[in-house]
């Protein structure tokens, strides 16, 4: 049975949406500059939401887990194989990580109760930063309370209106928001196309005061990686800084999980700014920058996201530090994660699914192409005991909507087998689903 929308069904859906809008009490601000519905994208959001409601589909977003989200989790009181969380090495819930967080609460409380520059500095912050810096072969590091804010505030602070940032087209939203804040000229290049990066940098560099080349070490949408040696070469040739976002690399890439430099045998000294998060492999919350000591010292005293923000909560710093030490002491976790990523990717590819350019480490996409189809398949998978993230319009173009599987070192071969068969069954049960008119 097809779950697609015929022309008649699509027209009926639009008619219902229009009727619902017309039946709503008119807002006093309708049509004025105060009308929030004039915001870009709000109409498309309303259309997608109405389509889900019309098809009696549960939204694939904001799904609540009942407890600890590991390789398995509980949703609505039912056990599911969980691919919706970034618990890459299974350290969220590890007794050693939990004990470290409890000890920090006992000693320091739940909050530093101030910005670090005034009264929020704790020994835990400095200890964590020293070990993060060492991991990346950098001289120093600085932590922040949010991974997203780390990129926004750092890029926004480093760059200015006379500068350029040449970045991969698939770069994370936090990076583009940081560029927007800085006022620098933003120049995307085709995803993972180093020839394109070279052309864009060469074409724009002469007229700019400063330049930055900005890439991810492990792309969260596609699960692929850049050519880091070429990135270093391009940045140095054009007198530009190289910044690498390692949010999804730490613990997932390289033989011991040290990231893309380790994986590709590149000297990490060629990278000017390493960015990472504490919320994935390190089972905490926050972000960090690792760089030269003088750069970090300047950021500590001036970057708004640190100076004007409360410091990292002590239990979060302690949890991240404990997880970081386990990562380094137990590289077998990294090997299990990478084997699971390759195992699921290969199982899905063998069954004819488009997994893009994923290297098969921690992230495996299944590109389905339609937001409605993706939402329906995700719902059908959840019914079969598999929880997976969906990435739908407007987060990606409508033709690129996808399921996104995040692997854990704790997934088993049985989990992978069950999942591959569940995807086959879910897609077959949904059939073909057309895109909504005017979407994307």
N, C-alpha and C positions, 0 to 999 in steps of 0.2 A: 504494500500500500504506500503510495507516494505522499510525502509530507509537504509537497510543493504548493505554491500559491498560483492558481490559474489567473488569467487576466480578470475574470469575473470576481474572483476572491480578492485580488489586489484592489480593484476598484471599490469593492464593498468595504474593504478595510479603510481606504482613504475616505470614503463617505462616512463611515462610523466615526472616524477621527474628526472630520469636519463637523458632523452633527454634535459630537460631544463638546467641541469647542463652542459651537453656537448656543448650546444649551446652558453653558456655564454663565453665571452672573457676570456681567461686564465689569471689568476692573476700572477703577477711576483713572488709572494711569495708561489705559490702553492706547497704543499708538504714539505715546509721548516718549521723550527721552528717558523717562523713569520706568518704562515698561521693560522688565527683565526678559520678556519673550523675544525682544528684538536682538538679543545677544547672538553672535554667530554660533551656529551649531545647535541652538536650542530646538529649532524645528525638527532637525534630524533626530535629536535625542527623543523628542516627543513621539515621532513616527515609529522609531524602533520600540519604544516602551509600549505604545499602543498595539504594535504588531504582536509582541510577546503576550500581552493581555488577551488580544483577540484569539490567538491560537492556544490560549490556556497553557502557556509555557511558564514554568518557574524561571525567574531571572537567574542567569548563571553567575551573577555578581553578588557580593556581600553574603556569601554562604557562611553560616555560623558553624564552627566546630565545637563539639561539646567538651573537649578536653585537650590534652597534649596532642599536637599534630606532628606525628612522626611518619614512618613509612606506612603505617595504618593510622586511621583516625576514626572518630565517631561523629556522624552527622545525623541529626534527628534520632539519636539513640541507636544508630545502626553502624556496625563496623564497615569501613570502606578502605580500599587500598588508596593511599593518599599521594597524589602527584601535584598538589596545589600549594605546597609549602617549600620554603627555601632551606629546609633542614638537611643540608647536603650530606653532612657526615654523621647525622643522628645524634648531635651533641645537645640539642635542645631537649632537656629532660635528663641528661646524663647526671647521675648522682654527684659527681665531682663538681660539675658546673653549678648545680643547685646549692651545694654546700658552700661554695665560694660566695655565691650571692647572699645566702643567709648570714654568713660571717660578716660580710660587708654591711648588711643592714644592722646587725648587732653593734658593730663598731661605729659606723658613721650615720646611721639612719637611712631613710629612703631618698633623701635629696641633699645636695650640697648647699641648698638654700642661698644661692647667689652665683653670680658670674665668677669664673675662675680668676679674672684679673682683680676682683675686689675681695671676695671671701670664699669662693667656691673651689679653690685648689685642694686636692687631696693626693696623698702619696700614690694611690691607685692609678690616678690619671697618668702620672709620670712613668710609673712602672709599665703600664700598658703601652704607652707611646714609645718607650725605649725598645720594647720587644717588637712592635709593629715596624719601626724603622729598620731594625736589624733584619727582619724578614724580607724587606725589599732592598736590602743593601744600601739604605739611605742613612744620612747622618742624624735625622730627627723626624719626629712626627707630631701631629696635633690632632686631637679628637674633637668631634662635634656631636651634638645631641641628635642629629638627623642626617642620614645619608643623602637625601635629596638636598637638604640645606647646605651640605658640605660643598657640593658642586656649585650651587647657586651663589653662595657667598664668596667662595674662593675665586671662581672665574669672574664674578662681578667685581671683585676687588682688584684682581690682577690686571684686567684688561680695561681699555678705555675707548672713547669715540674715535681716536686716531689709529686704532689697532684693527687687526683682522684675526678671525678664528676660522681656520679651515678644518672642517670636521666631517667624519663619516655621516652619510645621510641617515644611518640607522642609530645615531647616537641617542642616549637617553634624554627624556624631557628635562631632567634636572640640569643637563649641560646647556641645552638651548635656552632655558630660562636664565641661566647664569650669563650667557652671552647677551641676551636681551637686556638684562639689568646693566651690563657693562657699557652698552652703547656701541660696542665694537661691531664691525661689519661681519656678518655671518655668511660663510661660504661653504655649502655642503659639497661633498664629492660622492660619486657613485659608490655604493656599499662595497667595502673591501677591495676597491679598485685603486691600487697604488699609482698607476699611471694617471688616473683622473686626479688623485691627490696632488701629484707632482705638477700637473698642468695648472690646477687651481691656485696652488701656492705660488708658482712662478709668475702667473698672470697678475696676481694681486699684491705680491710682497713689496715691490718697489715703492708704491705710494703709501705704505703703512709705516707707522712708527715702530710698533711691536707686532709680532705674529705668534700664533699658537697653532700647533697641529694637535687635534683632539680625537682620540679613538677609545674604544672599549677593548679590554683584554679578552672578553668572552661575551659575545652579544646576546642579550637576554631574550630577544625575539626569535633569533635563528639558531643559537647554539654554535655559532662559528667564531673564528678568531682572526685577527689581523696578521699581516706579515710585519712583525715588530722590527726586524732589522731594517727593512725598507722605510719604516716610519722614522727610525732614528736617522737614517741617511738623509731623508728628505728634510727633516727638521734642521739638521746641522748644515746642510747645503744652503738653506735659505735663511739661516740666522733666526730660527724660530724656536720657541719652547715646545717640548713634546709632553703632553699630559695624557696619561693612560688611566681610564676608569676600570678598576679591577673588582668592581662590586660582585660580579658573578664568577670571578677567576679564583679568588682565594679559596683553597681547599678543593678546587675542582679541576684545575689545570696544572700540569707539571707532575713529575713523578712523586714529589712530596707535597704538592698542593701550594707551591709558592707563587703560582701564577704564570702568565704568558712568557715572561723572560726565562724562567726555568724550563718551561716546555719547549722553547725554541732555541735554547742555548745562547741567549743574547745577554750581554753585559748590562745589568740593570742601571749602571751609571749613565747610560745613554738616554735615560728617561729623566726629565727634569722634575716632573710632578707625578707621583703615584697617588691615586685616590682609591679608597676602598670603603666598604661598609662593615658594620659589626653585626648586622641583622640576619646574615645568611649562615655561612659556615660557623661564625663565632657566636651564634645563638643568643644575641643580645639586641641592642638597638643603637644606632648612631652611625657616624662615618669618620673618616680620617684622611689627612693628607700627609704623605711622607716625601721629604725633599732635603735639600741642603740645610744645614743648621741655621745659617743666617736668614734664609727664606722663612723657615718655620718660626724663628724668633720674632721676625717682623710680623708674621701673621698672628702670632699669639698676642701681640700688643695692639694690633690695628684692625684685623678682619672683623666686620660687624657681626657675623654669625657666631663668633666666640666672645668678643668683648661685650656685646649687648645681649648675650644669652646665658641662661643658667648653665652650669657645667654638667657633664655627663653624670647621671645618677650613680652613686656608689655601687649598688648591686649590679647595674648594667656593666660598669667598668670591670668589676670583679668577675662576672660571668664571661665576658669577652676574653679576659686574660687567662682564665682557666681553660676555655675552649682553645685558645691559641696554643697553649702549652700541650694540650692533648693532641692537637693537629700535628705538632712537631714530633711528639713522642710516639705517635701511632700512625705512620704513613700507610699502613695496610688499609686504613679507612678510605684513603684517597683511591687506592687501587680498586677497592670494592665498588666505590661510587662510579669510577670510570668504566669498569666492567659492566655495571648495571646500565649505564647510559648507552654504551655500545650495544648491549644485548637488546634493549628495548627498541632502539633505532633500527637495528637489523631485522628484528621480528616484524616491525611495522612496514619497513621497506619491502620485505619478502612478500607481504600481503598486498602490495601495490599502493601504499600510501605515500604521499609527498611529504617527506621530512626535511625538505630544503637542503641547506648546506651544513647541517648539524654535524659536529665532529663526534657526537655520541659521548659526551662527558656527563654533564649534569642537566642539560636542557635539550629536549627533543620536541620540536613542533610537528603537528600534523595539520597541513594547510588544506582547508576545506573550501575557502573562497566566498562563502555567503555567511553573513552574520547570523541570519535566522537559522540556517542549516547548522552552523556551529553551536548555537544555543540549544537547538533541538538534540543534537548528538551528545552534547554535554549532559543534558537532562537524561537521555537514554542511558548514558554511561553510569550516571549516579544511581539509576534504578538497578543497574547491574553490579553495583558495589564498587565503582571506580570514581574517585573525585579528581577532577583535572581543571586547570585554569582555562578560561576562554579569553581570547583577545579578539574583540570585535570592533566594528566601526563605532566611534571615530578614532579609536586608538591606533588602528591600522586602516589602510584603504579597504573598501568593501570587498574587493577581489582577493584580499590577503588574510581574511579572517581565519583564525586557527585555534586549535587546541594546543595547549602548551604544557608538556609534561616535565615537571621538576623531579629529578631522581634523588634518591637517598642511598647512602651506603648500606642501609638496613633493609632495602627491598630484597626479596628472595627470587630465585629462579621461578618458583611457583607464581609469585606475584606478577612477574613479567609475562609468563605464559597466559595467565588468566586475563591480563590486561589486553594483550594483543588480540585474543579471541573476543573480548568484550568490545573492542573498537570495531572489529569486523561486524559483529552483530548489531551494534548501535547504529552504525552507518547504514546498514541494510534496512533496519527498521524505519529509518527516517526517509531514505530515498533522496530524490532531488528536490531542492528548495531554491526557488528563484530569489534574486535580490529584490528588495522593495524598490518601486519606481522613485527616482530622485534621490536615492541614498548613495552617498559616496561621491 
